[in-house]
Structure formats: structure tokens, C-alpha cells
Amino acid sequence: MNQVSCSFKNPLTLNNMFFEHFHRWREPTRADMAIEKKWKAQLAARPTTDHYDHDKGDKFDVEWSDEQKFPHLATRLGFPIMREEPIEKIIGLERAPANPCYQFQPFVQTPPLEPDAALNFEEGEVIYENQRVGEWVKLWKTMTIAIFGMSPGFYIFEIYNGDGAPSLQWMSENWNWWDIPRQFQDGGGWDLEDVRYCDDHDYMNFQYGAKRTVVRASHTMYVATLMTLMYNLDFDYVTKMRYNKDKDLVFVTRPNKLWGE
């Protein structure tokens, strides 16, 4: 039994214009019966064949040729992404666009891999150009790799190799332009010599095992994450746009990957 406990004034009336249609049993109307009969007639009129798998299929498994499908309209540039490269076959990499099950569509023809032969790829008029955008992207990447790559690597190396954090006085004298009060300095003496030079290179050795299983794995993931950040730091900026000779195609140049365009 449903129980309702009201904490506000509610008339508890159902005001849903679709409730009657979906939640009340009704006798089938003449229109409903006509639609049902038409649907059954369409199912019965489907083409049949005698060449089908009699163990798993039925007589309605008619071969559907490519000529009977609708043509794919966006085929001028071709779809090279659907080509399976040799390296993908060697290492067993399966991309969805290169999978035959993805390429086969029941009602639309499979597009060609190559572009239309009549398409002109010769460069023409320049619409937009701003090389400073590419320079700014390279500056952002340089600052990112310096802040998140070189600085932590240098500091951790000094801690690991110098048996403690670098002296703030040494840092200020060598590559800073300000000095930090001595009372905030770290005295060092972290006793890392056993970690650096443990004689027993065995995974059961705590220091050596921690280096191989935790520190090195974390370092690898950090570097991989940093490289992914560098690859995706291009955003959606564009450095150059130009027509082809026929002015029916636009070439867009943008910062791409690590340092190129």
C-alpha cells in the first residue's frame, strides 16, 4: 500500500494529460487495428531466400548488396582513418574505424579510403595567418616543462644526491636574486646514503624494493602524464588558414604534438 505523508498543503490531484493514454487499458481502436494489420502484412511480404543457414538463420536472411544501400555523401576527402596500418597488425592494435564490423553498415555504403580524384589540393589564397600564436604556444610549453618537469627533477635529485634538501643559501647565491632567512633553511642530514648505495640489490631489501616498485613507477607515470600535457597544450589555436586553388577546400594549420604544426 502506498502511503503519503504531506508536510505542505497539497490537493493530491493527478494532473497529467498523458496518464490516461499510457496507464489506462483501452479497447483497440479501428486505427490501432489497421496499423497492426499493416505491420503484419509488411513482415509477411519481406523477401525470402533458400540460401541461408538452416541451423541458425531463417528464410528472411537475404543478402544485402552494396548497390542497394544509400550512397555515402561525405566522401570527397576520403576516410584514410579506416585503413589498418601494418604496425597495427603486428602489435595487434585494433581501432574501431579500421574494424570491418565498424565499416559495414546495413543501409549506407562504405566510403572510400582515398580522396576524390577531382579534388584539388594545391594551395591558394591565404585567409588568415598569425605566427605569433604558435610562438606563444611554444612559450607555454617551455614554461610548463620548466615548472613541472625540470624544477621538480632538479630538486628531487639534489635531495637524493645531497642527503637532504638543497641549502637555501646555496640556491640564493647561485640562481636566485633574493636571499631567504637562515632560520627557514633545512639542515639536511636525511640519511639517504643507505638508499642510494644499498649493497644488496634485492627486492626484499626495503630501500631497493621501494625504489624499484614505487619511486620508479611513480616517476614513469609522472613523465608520461607530463608528455601527455605537452601534447595537448595546443588548445584550438590556428596559425594559418588558406583556400585551395578552386576555393572549395580550406587548409588549417595549427600547433600540433610536441613542437610542430
C-alpha positions in Angstrom: 0.0 0.0 0.0 1.3 3.4 -0.9 1.3 5.9 1.9 1.7 9.7 1.5 2.7 12.0 4.3 2.2 15.6 3.4 4.1 18.4 5.1 2.5 21.1 3.0 -0.8 21.9 1.5 -1.3 19.6 -1.4 -4.6 18.8 -3.0 -3.1 15.4 -4.1 -4.8 15.5 -7.5 -3.2 14.0 -10.6 -2.9 16.4 -13.5 -1.1 14.5 -16.2 -2.5 14.8 -19.7 -0.7 11.6 -20.8 -1.7 9.4 -17.9 -4.9 8.4 -19.5 -3.1 7.3 -22.7 -0.3 5.3 -21.2 -1.8 3.9 -17.9 -5.4 3.0 -18.7 -6.3 -0.1 -20.5 -8.3 0.8 -23.6 -10.1 -1.3 -26.2 -8.1 -1.2 -29.5 -9.5 1.4 -31.9 -10.0 0.9 -35.6 -6.9 2.9 -36.3 -4.8 0.7 -34.0 -6.1 -2.5 -35.7 -5.3 -1.1 -39.1 -1.7 -0.2 -38.1 -1.3 -3.7 -36.6 -2.6 -5.4 -39.8 -0.4 -3.2 -42.0 2.7 -4.1 -39.9 1.9 -7.8 -40.1 1.4 -7.6 -43.8 4.8 -5.9 -44.2 6.5 -8.6 -42.2 4.9 -11.3 -44.3 5.9 -9.5 -47.6 9.6 -9.4 -46.8 11.9 -11.1 -49.4 12.9 -14.6 -48.7 15.7 -16.9 -49.9 16.6 -20.6 -49.9 20.3 -19.9 -49.4 20.6 -19.4 -45.7 22.0 -21.1 -42.7 19.3 -23.7 -41.9 20.8 -24.3 -38.4 21.0 -20.7 -37.2 19.1 -18.5 -39.7 15.7 -18.2 -41.3 14.3 -17.7 -44.8 14.4 -13.9 -44.4 18.3 -13.8 -44.3 18.5 -12.3 -47.8 21.9 -11.0 -48.9 22.1 -7.2 -48.9 24.4 -5.9 -51.7 26.2 -2.6 -51.5 24.3 -1.3 -54.6 21.1 -1.5 -52.6 22.3 0.8 -49.9 22.2 4.6 -49.8 25.4 6.2 -51.0 27.7 7.9 -48.5 27.7 11.6 -49.3 30.7 12.9 -47.4 33.3 11.1 -49.5 35.3 13.9 -51.2 38.2 13.8 -48.7 38.1 10.0 -48.3 38.5 8.1 -45.0 42.1 7.1 -44.5 41.4 6.6 -40.8 39.6 3.4 -41.9 42.8 1.8 -43.2 44.5 -0.7 -41.0 48.3 0.1 -40.9 50.9 -2.7 -40.9 52.2 -1.8 -37.4 48.7 -2.2 -36.1 48.6 -5.7 -37.4 52.0 -6.5 -36.0 51.2 -5.4 -32.4 47.6 -6.4 -32.5 46.2 -2.9 -32.1 42.5 -2.7 -33.0 41.0 0.7 -33.8 37.2 0.9 -34.2 37.3 2.8 -37.6 39.6 0.1 -39.0 37.5 -2.8 -37.9 35.4 -4.3 -40.7 32.4 -4.7 -38.3 32.5 -0.9 -37.8 32.9 -0.2 -41.5 30.0 -2.4 -42.6 26.7 -0.5 -42.3 23.4 -2.1 -43.2 21.9 0.9 -45.0 24.8 3.2 -46.1 27.6 2.3 -48.4 31.1 2.1 -47.1 33.0 5.3 -48.0 36.3 5.1 -50.0 39.7 5.4 -48.3 41.2 7.7 -50.9 40.0 11.3 -51.7 38.2 12.2 -54.8 40.5 12.3 -57.9 38.9 15.7 -58.9 39.7 17.4 -55.6 42.5 20.0 -56.0 44.9 20.0 -53.1 47.1 22.9 -54.5 47.3 25.7 -52.0 45.7 29.1 -52.9 44.8 32.3 -51.2 45.7 32.8 -47.6 42.6 33.7 -45.5 44.2 34.2 -42.0 47.8 34.0 -40.7 49.2 34.7 -37.2 52.5 33.1 -36.4 52.7 34.7 -33.0 50.1 32.2 -31.8 52.5 29.4 -32.5 55.2 31.2 -30.7 53.0 31.8 -27.6 52.1 28.1 -27.6 55.8 27.2 -27.6 56.4 29.6 -24.8 53.6 28.0 -22.7 55.1 24.6 -23.3 58.6 25.7 -22.4 57.3 27.2 -19.1 55.3 24.1 -18.4 58.2 21.7 -18.9 60.5 24.0 -16.8 58.0 24.3 -13.9 56.6 20.7 -13.9 59.5 18.8 -15.4 62.9 20.3 -14.8 62.4 22.1 -11.5 61.0 19.0 -9.6 63.6 16.8 -11.2 66.4 19.1 -10.1 65.1 19.5 -6.6 64.5 15.7 -6.1 67.9 14.9 -7.5 69.6 17.3 -5.0 67.6 15.8 -2.1 68.6 12.3 -3.2 72.2 13.1 -4.0 72.9 15.7 -1.4 71.5 13.8 1.6 68.8 16.4 2.2 67.1 19.4 0.8 69.4 22.0 -1.0 70.6 24.8 1.1 68.5 27.9 0.6 71.7 30.0 0.9 73.3 28.0 -1.9 70.2 28.4 -4.0 70.0 32.1 -3.5 73.7 32.6 -4.3 73.6 30.5 -7.5 70.3 31.2 -9.3 68.1 33.4 -7.2 68.0 37.1 -6.8 66.8 37.2 -3.2 68.0 35.6 0.0 65.9 33.6 2.4 66.3 34.0 6.2 68.5 31.2 7.6 66.0 30.1 10.2 63.8 28.8 7.4 66.6 26.6 5.9 66.7 22.9 6.1 69.7 21.4 7.8 69.9 18.3 5.7 71.0 15.0 7.1 68.2 12.9 5.8 70.4 9.7 5.9 69.8 8.8 2.3 73.2 7.1 1.8 71.7 3.7 2.5 69.0 4.3 -0.1 71.5 5.4 -2.7 74.1 2.8 -2.2 72.4 -0.2 -0.7 74.7 -3.2 -1.4 72.0 -5.8 -1.5 70.1 -5.2 -4.8 67.3 -7.5 -3.8 63.6 -6.7 -3.9 63.3 -8.0 -0.3 65.6 -5.1 0.7 63.3 -2.4 1.8 65.1 0.6 0.3 65.9 -1.1 -3.0 62.4 -2.6 -3.3 60.8 0.8 -2.6 62.9 2.4 -5.3 62.1 -0.2 -8.0 58.4 -0.7 -7.2 57.2 2.7 -6.0 59.6 5.5 -6.9 60.5 4.4 -10.4 56.9 3.5 -11.3 55.7 6.9 -10.0 58.4 8.7 -11.9 57.4 6.9 -15.1 53.7 7.8 -14.7 54.6 11.4 -13.9 56.8 11.7 -17.0 54.0 10.1 -19.2 51.4 12.5 -17.7 53.7 15.5 -18.4 54.3 14.4 -22.0 50.5 14.0 -22.5 50.1 17.5 -21.1 52.6 18.8 -23.6 50.9 17.1 -26.5 47.5 18.5 -25.5 48.7 22.1 -24.7 48.0 23.2 -28.2 44.3 24.0 -27.4 42.3 25.0 -30.5 44.5 27.8 -31.8 45.1 28.3 -35.5 48.2 29.8 -37.1 47.2 29.8 -40.7 44.2 29.2 -42.9 44.2 29.2 -46.7 42.0 28.1 -49.7 42.9 25.6 -52.3 43.1 26.8 -55.9 39.4 26.0 -56.6 38.3 27.7 -53.3 36.2 24.7 -52.4 38.5 23.4 -49.6 40.2 25.1 -46.6 43.5 24.1 -45.2 44.0 24.8 -41.5 47.4 24.9 -39.8 47.6 24.7 -36.1 50.1 23.9 -33.4 50.4 20.1 -33.1 52.0 17.5 -31.0 55.2 18.5 -29.1 56.8 21.3 -31.0 55.4 21.3 -34.6 52.5 22.5 -36.6 
